[in-house]
Amino acid sequence: MAMTHAASGELIDVRPLGPALRQARSSTLVRADHLEVFRFVLIAGTAAPDHKASGALTLQCLEGAVELDAHGRTQILRAGDMVYLADAEPHAVRALEDASLLVTVLLRRA
C-alpha cells in the first residue's frame, strides 16, 4: 500500500500526540521534489545515530526532550525548541523522554 502525503493546501495536524506518542510511528507528511517534512517519533532511550541529510534541515521538538549532537556540541531540545542544520551537517539525536520532532528538509537532488 502506498503511503499518502499531504497535497498542496491540505491541513496537516502536527499537534503533540500526548498519550498516543508511545504507540505512534514516524511518518512522512509532505514529499515534493525538493522538500520533505516528517514527524520523527523517538521513545526514551532510543537514538538516531550519527548521519547526514541531503540538504539543509530544521528540527522542531513538538513534545518530550531529545539530545542533539551537532557542530561539536550537545544541546537539549524540548517542546518549542527548533534548530537549523546546514546541508549535510553530521548529527545524532537521542531521546531523553518520549518525543516527537517535526523535521523539514530542503532536499538537494540532482
DRENLOSE-474648 format. One record per residue (C-alpha): residue number from 1; residue in one letter; x, y, z. Coordinates in steps of 0.02 Angstrom, whole numbers, plus 32768, in hexadecimal, padded with zeros to 4 digits. Example, Ala and Ser with C-alpha at 12.3 -4.5 7.8 and 13.67 -1.06 7.14 Angstrom:
2
i; aa; xx; yy; zz
1; A; 8267; 7F1F; 8186 .
2; S; 82AC; 7FCB; 8165 .
% end
This chain:
110
i; aa; xx; yy; zz
1; M; 8000; 8000; 8000 .
2; A; 8047; 80AA; 7FCF .
3; M; 805C; 812B; 8058 .
4; T; 7FF5; 81C8; 803E .
5; H; 8040; 8273; 8057 .
6; A; 7FE9; 831A; 806A .
7; A; 7FBA; 8374; 7FCC .
8; S; 7FDB; 842C; 7FB0 .
9; G; 7F5E; 848F; 8019 .
10; E; 7F2E; 83FC; 8089 .
11; L; 7F2E; 8418; 8146 .
12; I; 7FAA; 83AC; 81A8 .
13; D; 7F97; 838A; 8262 .
14; V; 803F; 839A; 82BA .
15; R; 7FFD; 83B1; 836A .
16; P; 8051; 834B; 83F3 .
17; L; 8017; 8296; 83F7 .
18; G; 800C; 8290; 84B5 .
19; P; 7FDA; 81E5; 84F8 .
20; A; 7FDC; 819B; 8447 .
21; L; 8096; 81C3; 8432 .
22; R; 80D9; 8119; 846C .
23; Q; 8070; 80BE; 83E9 .
24; A; 8092; 813A; 835C .
25; R; 8109; 811F; 82CC .
26; S; 8173; 819A; 826D .
27; S; 811A; 81D3; 81D0 .
28; T; 813B; 823D; 8137 .
29; L; 80BD; 82CB; 812C .
30; V; 80F7; 8325; 808D .
31; R; 8161; 82E5; 7FFF .
32; A; 8185; 8355; 7F6A .
33; D; 8214; 8369; 7EEF .
34; H; 8283; 83CE; 7F65 .
35; L; 8227; 83C7; 800B .
36; E; 8203; 8341; 808A .
37; V; 81AA; 8358; 8130 .
38; F; 8196; 82CB; 81AC .
39; R; 8167; 82AA; 8260 .
40; F; 81F5; 824A; 82B1 .
41; V; 81C1; 81E6; 834B .
42; L; 8244; 81AB; 83C7 .
43; I; 8220; 814A; 8466 .
44; A; 828A; 8173; 8500 .
45; G; 8334; 811E; 84F4 .
46; T; 8331; 8107; 8437 .
47; A; 83A0; 8164; 83BC .
48; A; 83C0; 8192; 8308 .
49; P; 847C; 817A; 82FB .
50; D; 84F0; 81F3; 82A3 .
51; H; 84B5; 8218; 81F3 .
52; K; 84A5; 82A3; 8170 .
53; A; 840F; 82E3; 8111 .
54; S; 8413; 8307; 8057 .
55; G; 83EA; 83BE; 8073 .
56; A; 83D1; 8444; 80F5 .
57; L; 8355; 8418; 817E .
58; T; 82FA; 8452; 8218 .
59; L; 82CF; 83E9; 82AF .
60; Q; 823F; 8429; 8319 .
61; C; 8217; 83CF; 83BB .
62; L; 815A; 83BC; 83C9 .
63; E; 815A; 835B; 846E .
64; G; 81D2; 8305; 84E4 .
65; A; 828D; 8323; 84E5 .
66; V; 8320; 82EC; 8479 .
67; E; 83DB; 8303; 847B .
68; L; 8423; 8342; 83D7 .
69; D; 84DB; 832A; 83AC .
70; A; 8510; 83A1; 8321 .
71; H; 8599; 8421; 8301 .
72; G; 8607; 83CF; 8385 .
73; R; 858E; 83EE; 8415 .
74; T; 84F7; 83A1; 8469 .
75; Q; 8457; 8403; 8481 .
76; I; 83B0; 83D2; 84CD .
77; L; 8314; 83F9; 846A .
78; R; 826F; 8400; 84C8 .
79; A; 81BF; 8425; 848B .
80; G; 81C2; 84CB; 8430 .
81; D; 827D; 84C7; 8405 .
82; M; 82B8; 84C4; 8351 .
83; V; 8364; 84B7; 8303 .
84; Y; 83A5; 84D1; 8252 .
85; L; 842E; 8462; 820A .
86; A; 848B; 848D; 816B .
87; D; 848F; 8418; 80D5 .
88; A; 84E1; 8370; 8100 .
89; E; 850D; 83A4; 81B4 .
90; P; 8530; 8302; 8215 .
91; H; 84BB; 82ED; 82A9 .
92; A; 8473; 826D; 8321 .
93; V; 83D5; 8272; 838B .
94; R; 83B1; 8214; 842D .
95; A; 8309; 8215; 8486 .
96; L; 8316; 8248; 853E .
97; E; 8258; 8237; 8549 .
98; D; 81D6; 81F5; 84D1 .
99; A; 81DB; 827A; 844A .
100; S; 819C; 82B0; 83A0 .
101; L; 81F8; 8326; 832C .
102; L; 81BE; 8380; 8291 .
103; V; 824B; 8370; 8213 .
104; T; 824E; 83DC; 8176 .
105; V; 82D2; 83B8; 80F2 .
106; L; 82F7; 8425; 805C .
107; L; 8336; 8399; 7FED .
108; R; 83CE; 83A7; 7F7F .
109; R; 83A4; 8337; 7EED .
110; A; 83F7; 832C; 7E43 .
% end
